[in-house]
Each structure stands twice: as C-alpha cells, then as structure tokens.
Amino acid sequence: MRTSIVPTSVGKTKITDPLFGAYVQMVAHQVIPYQWEAINDRVPDAEKAYCIENFRVAAGLQQGVHRGAIFQDTDLYKWLEAVAFCIAYGEGEDFRPIADEVIDLIAQAQEPDGYLNTYFTIECPEKKWTNLTEGHELYGCGHLIEAAVAYYQATGTRKLLDVACKFADLVDRTFGAEDGKCHGYPGHQEIELALVKLYRVTGEKRYLSLANYFIRQRGGKPNYLLEEMAGRKGNNVFPEFAEYDDKYAQTHCHPVDQTTAVGHAVRAVYMYSAMADLAMEYEDADMQKACETLYRNIVDKRMYLTGGIGSSGKLERFTTDYDLPNDRMYCESCASVGLMMFSQRMASLTGNAGYYDTVERALCNTVMAGISKDADRYFYVNPLEVWPDNCLPSTSMSHVKPVRQKWFACACCPPNIARTLASLGQYIYAQSDTALYVNMFISSQWNTTINGTEVKLDMKAEHMTGGKVTLTLETEAPVELRIRLPWYLRSPSLSRDGGEETLNVENGYAVVSVCGKTKLEIGGSVEAKFVAANRNVRADVGKVALMKGPYVYCLEQVDNGENLASIFVSPAAPIEELAPQQDLPGTLPTLQVSGRRLVQTIAQQDDLYGDPSFDVQDVTLKAIPYALWCNRQSGEMLVWMHAQV
C-alpha cells in the first residue's frame, strides 16, 4: 500500500507573503464581490453572462429563454467554490448569506430526478444527453460537485452537497458499461476528477467507479463522440467544431495508451488530473506510467517558459513538439490552472518534489497574470509578446487582448483563477501518515495534526530578496519534515537553531526530523539570470529571456519605449536588481540590464524595403515580473529578446 500524500485543507493555513497574501486577501474582499456583480450582469460595459438569470428561469422564478454560453452554469459553481475556500480561510463569512441564497436557487433549478443544466432544462429538455460532444452537461456536473465538496468542507452544511450527489446519482444511473445504460463519456473532461473528490468526501465507491468508467471508456472503438457528431450532420452548437477531430477531445486512443499531450489543452490536463487520482486510488501502475509520460511530453516539449500550455489560437489546443509562438499563442488561464492541478497530483502520487517546479512556474506567471492588481480585469489568453496595434478583430490575432477585460461572454477563466488563489494553501503544504511537506516557499503559517501530534509552522520566505527561508516549528513529538529544494536555489544549505546541518535529500526534498520548538533555515542564492530555449523552438531561436527564481520577467513599453522587437541584449550582460516597482504589488525586484536598440535598418528609412544600413543605440532596459504586466499602462510587452551573439 503506497503512502498517500494529501494537500492540506485551506483552513489550516494563513498566507502572509507580501505578494500572494495580498492576492488571497483580494479574492475575499474584492474578487468575490466583483464576480458576483459580473454573473448578475451588473458590471457596466462588461460582456453579459446571464448566469444567475438562467438559473432563475430554470427554477421557474421568471419567464425567459436561456442566454449565453451552453456551459454558463459553471461560472456560478466556480464562484461558489472560491467563496467556500474564502470561508474556510476565515475571510468569506460576509458572502455566506448570499452563497446560501444562491444554493437555494440552484436547488430550485434542479429537476426531480436530479438533472441540473439550465440550457437543456429551458431550451430542449427532450435532448438531454444527446450531445455529449458539445453539451457540457457532465462538465457542469463536475464543477457543481467540486463546489459542493468545498462548501461542505468549509461550512459543514450539506444542501449543495446533496444537490450534487443527487445529480451524480442520476449520472451513475444513466452512464456505464451495463446494458441499457449510455456508453458515452464527457465531451469536455472535468467530472472525472470531481467524482474522485465526491468519493473521498462521501465514501461512496460508486462515484469512484464512475470516474474510472469515464476514463476507461474514452478512446474505445467505435468512437462515441465522432459517431454522435456524424449523426448531427454539421448541426453544431459551436461552428468551429466543423474541424473537430478525435485528438481534440483526446479520444484517439484510450487515455492509458496516450503518450503525447494533444487536443484542447484544458480538457487534456483535467483528464490527466483524474488519471493521476485514479492511479493513486487503484494503485494502477499503467495509469501512473501514462501520466508520467504525458507530463514529460508537456514540460519537455509543449510548455511555455511561463507555464502556459495550448499554443494554438484555433480550438485552444496543443499542436506539435516545440511549436511555441509568442505573439499569437493561446495559453488559456484555465489551462495553466489545470496544469497546476495535474502537477500537484503527480507530486502526491510519486512523492517527487520536482512536479512542484511546474506548479510554481504556472502559478507565478500565467495564473497570476490572468488577474489585475485591482481585481477587476482579466486575461483569458496569455501571450509572451504583445503589439497592441495588431491585436485586431476578425484577424488571426483577434483572440489576443492587449489589456485585461472586465468580463467575457465565455468567462470560465476569472472564477477559475479566483478559486485557485483562494485555495493557495493546499499548494504550499501537504502531509502523509509519516511526514509533513513544504512544497513552495511562500511566507505563511500552518497549523496541522499528524499522528495525534499538533504542529505549528511559521514560514518566512525571503529567498527572492537575498535572504533565507526560515521555518519555525512547534511540536511535542518528533515529526518528519520534507522541504522541497526548488531547481533555482543554488548551493542550498540547512541550519538548525543556528548550527549547520548536513542536507539529507530524497526525491527533491530536504528531510529533517524535528521535535520541540525548532528554527530551521534554508540558505542558498536565487540569482537573476538569462535563459534560452531549445533550438527546436523556432520562435525563440537566437533569443533570451530573464528570470529570477520561478518568475519570468518582461519588458513593457511604459519603461522601455516602443518597438520592443528591436531590442538586443547580451546573455553575458550583468543583471542589476533594483527596488520593487512601487506601483505594483509585492516585493519582487525590478531587473535592469544594458542592451541595444536597432534604430535604423535600411538606408532609405521611409521605404518599406531597401539597402541594409544598420544603426544601434545603447539602452538601459527595465524588466518587471510577467505576472504583473499591464497593470500600469497599456502598450507593448516582450518576454523573449534578441540575443547579441
């Protein structure tokens, strides 16, 4: 029996980090209220969601038709999940009455047999379960389950959990391998990982078996989703599905046999997350091997420096190895949230700290970049190079927005970012029956119990500003502590109560036994540096980017002028760390480096083409964390700079 590593519950943590603590507080006090207004269509000049209105119509409280996306219900479910995490954290009680009221609304919209989807209830009840490819009924059930589990764990109240169980029971009666049941599976994966959560909180094994069925059934022949699509003869909900194929939905073969990350990026990593869960629950070596293979394909060949995935602006999907363009990429915020989920599960499955390198990379860059410092603007797409003038509608660049938006007609990303930041503690700490795990250096406090022993841990992480990571622990009995040593920490060292100790490292964790009141210090240096990409990443050939720790840095027009594509830097140039940008949150340093700007390329400067005539000027460049770009002025942004070689 393998040792089970479980992320800590949110209520046991307190985030004190200057950057992440500010964002977690922002979720409770600014994001939750703002998003409530958005899903009620009360944000001026924002795209309408019709989310709450659809529930009211489905519940019979008002007349009307379904409006908005077919999967719009999930905006509310993810918002409720974020509220639940805020309540557990001790910051969301003000919104509990509103949450309880909206849970009543959800219950009223649920049909007597447990079915719950406002689109089909309002528009075409006779077509339930007939369009699994596009209908998102199972996807919606999954997000309902996740919200219900979180709300039950935060409050102890069962009403939403009972609604979710009733829907899950209907799904279990409807789908399966048995005769008389539907042999289909979700078009958009999500319910699989949610059913595992529901099993873990209820102990009902039917839910685990159903999750396993959905994964095992996927990719079988004949292909259920393709046959369903063919039967509709092009009568699609989504016009873009005219180019739908089996790889888009990861049905080209059984998931356990898949070796490359293909298709819609969000669907993929949600499925991989469920596969990792099932590998753990069933101790399935083949499933674990598939997860490890898929993970390596992503991080070795299909992931951006920022932890973004899904490079194609068309159908939001993976393409091929090393195809990582910077200016027209997609990299949906939800995809990076899903990558965090998958990587966290792989760490729990294997006990290997290296998976948190990817959790941290996605969190500190793409996920953080998806929300403004004032909590009221969002990115759905996360490019690494922006020239606002060419982000034009009705072109191949129409999906790239040079500024964050108030809301989206398809608003899956904003509440997904909210629930992720609100639950940040579960990514920092974990525990097994035998050990406590510190997975990321983010200043915080953790109170937990292991084998009947209460443990208090206070972490002050100052490694990004030239200091140490200090862990102060109080425990009455001996406890094994495992501290992840991240890839960017050079020459790590360990001291206990002022005395140096030998590092004992296992699977990327420094292993320490502590008892009583103990002060541990993790030393080492985190240096700002240039990085380059594999030469097969054609978009980045001859280019370099700046990083410090897990944070990718970028140039902005407000600091460095226009036409950032004309910038050249030497990888050998010294990098100077300056004080943090005062109008940006946190204490991350600003980076400064000398470079050159190409100011002339042809002799006849007003012509489009001409005889080569190059002229350069020396410039001093200022870079800020990519996660914080577009928080001051709109303008150009650039991560990858031409290298002087």
N, C-alpha and C positions, 0 to 999 in steps of 0.2 A: 504494500500500500504506500503510494507516494505521499510525501509531506505536502499538505495543502497550504499555500501562501495566500492570504486573504487581505485585500486592501482594507485599511482602517475605515471605520464609519466617520462621516463628516463631522458629527457632533463631538468627536473626541479631539478635534484639532482647533487651533486658533492661528491664523496666518498673520504674522507681524512684519513680514518683508515690506520694505518701502514701496516696491512696485506691485507685487502680487497682492499684498494686503490691501492696497488702495483699490485694485480692481475687484477683489472679492467684496469689499465694502460697497463698491459702486454697484455691483449686481443687486445687492439687497435694497439699497436706498435710491438708486436711480434707474437701473436697467429694468427691474421688475415693474415699477410704476410706468415707465415709458412703454414697455412692450405691452402692458395691459391696455394702454390707450391705443396702441397700434392695432391690436387684434380686435378692438372695438371700433376701429375706423375713426378715431378722434384725433389723429395727428395731422395737422394742417399740411396740405400739399404733398402728402405721402401717398404712395400707392395703397389702394384699399385691400383689406384682407378678407372681409366678410366672414371672418371665422366665428365670432360669437353669434352673429346674425344667423348663420347657417344652423347652429345648434338650436337657436330659438325657433326657427321654422320647423326643424325636425322634431322638436319637442311639442309642437302644436301651440306654441305661445304667440305666434304671429303668422300671418299669411305671407307667402312669398315663394321664390324659386331659389335653388342653390346657385350661389355665385362664387367666383374664384376658382382656385385650383381644385382638382378632384381629391387631393390629399390634404386639403387645408385644415382638417381637424387636428392634424399633428402639431400645428403651431401652438394650439392650446395645451396639448398634452406635454410638450417640452417646456412650455412656460410653467405649468403646474409642477413639473419635476424640479425646475430651478427654484420655485417657491419652496418646495419641500426641503431642498438642500439648505436654503437660507434659514428656514425654521429650525432644522437640525443644528445648524451652525450657531443659532441664537440671535439671528438678525432679522427674521422674517415674520414675526408674530403680527405685525401690523397688517399684513396681507392675508392672514389666515381666514378672517371672516369672508373676504372676497373669494378666496380659494374654496372655502366650504360652500359658498353660494353657487359657484360655477360647477362644483362637483354635483350639486343637486340638479343643475341644468343638464349635465351630461347624463345623469341617471334618468331624467325625464325623456331624453332623446333616445335612450336605449329601448329597443323593441323587446316584447315579452320573451322571445326565445334567446335573447342575449345579443342579437345583432346590433352593431353600432357603427354607422358610417353615414354621415349626413347627406352625402351626394346620392347614394343609392336609395336611402330612405325617402328623400324628397323627389328625386327625378325619375328613377326607374327601379322600383323595388323588385320588379319581375326579373331583373338582370343581375341580381346578386350572384357572385362567384362565377360569372360567365366571362369576365375579362380580367383574369389574374395578371395578365401581362401589364396592363395599364391601370387597373382599378385601384390599386394600393389599399385594398381592404385589409389584407394581412399586415401590411406595413403600418397602417393606422392602429391595428390591434396591438402591434408590438410597442409602439410609443405609448399607448394607453397603459399597457402593462408596466412599462418602466416608470411612468409617472405614479401609478398606483402603488408599486413597491416602495418607491422613495417616500411617498406621502405617508404610507402606513408605518414605515420605519421611523419617520420623523415625528409623527403625531400619535401613533397607536390607534388611530381611528380607521375603521375597516370599510367605510362606504365606497370609496373609489376602488379599493382592492376587490370588494365584492362585485362591483360592476365589471372589473377586468376579468375576474375569474369566470363570471357568467359568460362573457364574450369568448374567453379561451375555451370554455367547456363546449360552446357551440362549434368553434373551430375544430375541436377534437372530435366531435360527433360527425363533422362534415368531411374532414380530410383523413386519409390514412390508406394503408395498403389493403384493407379488408374489402371484400365485395360489398357493393352498394355505396361505398364512400367515393368522394372525388379523389383522384390520384394526382391532382395538380400540386403546385407549390407556389410560393410567392414570386411575383414578377420582380418586386423590389424587396430584397432581403432586409430583415430587421427583427421580425417576430421570433426568429430562431434564438437569438441571444436573449431576448426578453423572456421567452418561455423558460430558459435556464434560470434566470433571475426569479421567476414566479415559482419554479420548483424549489429553489433554495429557500424561499421565504415561507412556502406553504407545506413543503414536504410531499407534495402530490406528484408521484412519479409519472403520471400520465403526461404532464407538461414536458418533462424531460424527454420522454419517448416521442412526443410530437415534434419537438425540436430536432431530434435525431432523424425522424422520418423525413422532415422537410429537407434536411441536408442530404440524406442518402438518396432520396428520390430525384433530386436535381441532377440533370445531365443524363438521365436514362433515355432509352430509345423505345418508342418514338418520342420526339421532343415535344412535351406537352405545350409549352408556350408557343413554339413555332406553329404547331398544328392549330392552336387557338387563333393565332394571328391570321393564318391562311384562311380559316373559316370566316373571318370578317371581311375578307377581300378588300383590304385597304381602307375600311371604315374605321379609322383610328381616332382615339382621343387626342393623341399627340401627333401632329403632322410629321414631325421629324422621325417618327418611327417607320416611315416608309423605307428607311435604311437600317431597320432593326435586324440584328443577326444574333446567332446563338452565343457568340462571345460577349456581346454587350451585356447580357444578363448572366454570364458565367454558367451557361447550360451546355456548352460544347462538349463537356465530358463530366463525369462525376467529380465533385469537389475534391475527393481524396486523391484523385489522379491528376489534378491540375498542378502545373509546375511554373506557370508564368502568370503574373497579375494582368488580367485583361478586362476589357469592358468598362462599364460605368464605375468610376473609382469608389464612390460612396457605397454602392451595393456590394462591391468586392470586399472592402475592409469590414463592413458589417458582417458579411458572411464569414470571413476569416476569423473574426472575433468569436462567432458562435462555434466555429470549428475548434478553436482553442479551448473554449469552455467544454465542449463535448469530449475532446481528447483528455481533458482532466477528469471529467466525471466518469467516463467509461475506461480510463487508463488505456486509451487506444493509441498504440504506437504508430500505426499507419497514418492516422489523422494528425498526430503530432508531427510526423515527418513531413506531411504535406504542408502544414502550417509553417514549419521551418524553411522549407523550400520556397514557398510563396513570399515569406518575409524577406529572405535573402534576395530574391529577384527584385523586390521593390527597392530596398535600401542600397543595393549594389548597382542597379541599372535603371531604375524608373522613378527615383525620388529627387526632388529639387533640394538644393542646399538648405532651404528654409523648412523642409519637412512637408512641402506641398506635393500632392500627387494628382494624377489625372491631367495630362498635358494638353489634351485636345479640347478646343473650344466647341467642337461639334460633338454632341452627345456626351460631353463631360467624362471622357474615358481615357484609359491608358492607350498608348499607341504601340511603340516598339522600343526596344532597349536603346537608351541614350538619346531618345528624342525628347529634348527638354528645352524648347524655345522659351525665351524670356519675356517677349512683349505681347504675345497673343496666346499664351498659356491659359489654362482654366484654373486648376488648383482650387476647387471649391473649398470654402472654410469647413463645411461638413466632412469633407474627405480627410482633412487633417485631424479633425476630432475623431473620426473613425480609426485613423492610423494610431492615434494615442491609445484608443481602446484596445486595438489588436495588440499593440506592442506591450501594453501593461499586462494583458492576459498571457502573452508569451513569457514574460518575466515570472509570473505566478506559476505557469506551467513547468518551466525549466529550472527556476531558481537562478537564472543567469542575469546579472545586473546590466549587461550590455544592451538589452532591449530598452532600457530606460534612456539610453542615448537618443533613441528615436522619439520616445515620449517627450523628452525635454526639447529636442530640436523642433518638433511640431508645435509644442506649447509656446515656446519662447519666440517664435517667429510668426508663422502663418495664423495660428489661432488668436494670438494677441493682436495681430494686425487687423483682424476682422472686425474690431470694435474700436470706436473713437475714445479718446481720453475723457470725453464728456458724456459718454454712454448713449448718445442719441444718433449715431451714424454707423453704418455697417458696410463692410466689403463682403461680397459673395464670391467674387473672383479675385485671385491674389497674384498679380504679375510681379516680375522682378525688374521690369523696365517699363516706364510709362512716359509717353509723349502725348499730353492731353489733346493736342490738335488732331491727332489721327484716330482718336477713340470715337469714331463716327457711327451713328446709327445706320442700319441697312448696309453694313460692310462686314468684312471678316473680323473687324475689331469691335463690333458693337457690344460684345459681352464684357469688354474691359472698361471699367468705370474709373476715371482718373480721381474721383473723390468718393468718399463713402456716401451711401444713400440712407435716407430716412427710414425706408422700409422697402419691401419687394412684394410684387404680386405672388411670387413663389418665395416665401420667407422662411425656408427651413433653417437657414444658417444663423440668424440672430438668436433665436431661443436655444439653438444647439450650443452656441458659444456661451450663452448665459448659464446653461446647466453644467457645462464643463468647468467654468471658472468658479461657480458656486460650490462645486464638489471637489475643489482642488486638493483638499487634504488627503483624499483617497489615493492621489497620485504621488504624494510625498512619503507616506508611511504605509507599511503593511506588517503582517505578522503571521507566523505559523504556530504550531503547537510548541515549537522549540526555540524560536528566535523572533526578535523584532528587527524590522528592516527600515533603514533610512534610504530612500530611493532618489531623492533630489535635495540639493542644498538650497532650500528656501526657508528663510527665517520663520519660525513657527513654534508652537507649543503642542505637545501631545500627551494626553493622559489615557492610559490603557491598562488592561489587566492581562497577564499571561500566567497560566497555571496557578491561578489564585493570588498572584503577586501583583500589587498595584505598582505601576511605573509612571513617573513623571519625567518628561523630557522637554528641555528648552533648547532650541537650536538657534544660534545667531550665525548667519552665513554672511561673512564679509569678504569672501574669496574674490569676488568680482571687483572689489575696490582696494585690493592689495593686502587684505587681512587674512584671517584664518576662519575656519568653520569651528565654532565652539559648541559642544554638546554637553549640557549639564543634566545629569540624571539623578533621580532619587528612587531607590528600590531597596526593599528589606531583604530580598533573597537574590541569589545570583541569577543573572539574566544574560543571555547571549544576544549581542547587538551586532547586526550586519550593516555596514555603512558602505554604500556604493561609492567607488572611486571613479569619477567621470573621466572620459577619454581626454579631456582638455586640461586636466590637473597635472602639471609637471612636477616631478620629484616629490610625490606625496610622502608625508611623514605623519606619525601619530605620537602624541604625548598624553600621559595620564597624570592629572594633578601636578603638572609641571615637569614630570620626568619623562624622558624619551622612551618609547617602546618600539619593539620590532613589529613591522607590519606583517600580519598573517592574512593573506589574501586568498579567497576562494570564490571562483565564478564572478570576479569583478568586485567582490565585497571585502572590505576590511572586517575581520571577525574579531570581536572583543568581548570578553566576559566582564560584567560589571556587577557591583554589589555596594549597597550603601549610597552615600552621596558622592558622585564621581564627576570630574570635569575632564572631558576628552577634547583634544584639539587636533584637527586635521590641518596640517600645513601643506605648503606647496605653492606653486605660482600659476596664475592664469594670465597668459600673455596675449595681447592683441597680435594678430598675425594675418598674413595674406594666405589665401587658399586658391588652388587651381582645380579644374575639373579634368576628368579622364579625357584624353584626346579624342575619344569617340563621341563625346558630347559636342557636336559640331557647333552649336550655338555659343559655346564658351571657349572655343579654341583660341589660344593667344590672349586669354583674359584672366583676370584675377579678381577676387572679392575679399572683403575684410570681415574678420570675425574676432570676437573676444568671448571665450567660453562657448556656450551654445548659441550665442546671439550673432546673427548675421547683421552686418551694417550696410547702410546705403547712403548714396549722395542724393540730396534734394536741391532743386533749383533755387529755393529760397536762400540757401547757403553758398551755392557754387555756380550760379548763373545758368543760362540756357544752353541747349545743345550739349547735354551731358555725354552724348555719344562721342564727342570729340576729345574726351579726357583720356590721357595716358598716364600710367604710373609704373614705377619700377618695383618689382617684387622685393628688391633689396632696400628700398627706401625705409628709413626709420619711421616708426609709428609713434606718435605722441598722444598720450592720454590726457585729455583736458577735463575740466569740471563738467558735470552733467548739464545738459541744456535746461535752463531754468524754467522754460515754459512747457516742459514735458515731464510726465510723472516718473518717479523712481530716482535711483542714484547711479544708473549706468553711465559710465564716462562717455564723453564725446571723443571721437578719434580724429586726429589731424595728421595729414601726410602731404608731402610735396609731390607735385605731378606736373604734367604739361598739358596745355590745351592747343589743339591744332586749329589755328585761326585762318589759315589760307591753304587751299588745296590745288587751285588752278590759277594760271596767270591772269585770265580774264574773269575776275571774281563774280561778275554778274551773269556769266553764261552758265548753262546747265552742265556742260562738259567742256574740257579744254586741255591745254598742255599742263602736265604736272608742275606744280610750283608750291612746295610745302613750306609752311612757316609755323613755328610754335612759340608759345609763351609759357614761362614758368608760372605755376599757380600753386596756391596752398588750398588743399581740399579739406572739407569738414564732413565727417560721416556720423550719422546717428543710427541707433538700432532700427532695423527694418520694422520691427513690431510697432514702432511709434511714428512711422512716416504718415504724412498727410494730416497731421494734427495741428499744423500752424497755417500754412498757405497751400493752396493747390499749385501744382506745377509738375515739372518733370521729376522723375525718380529713376535711379540706376543702382543696381547691385554689382553687376559684372562690368569691370573697366578694362579697357585695352591695356595690355602689358607692354612696357618697353623692354624688348628682349634683344 
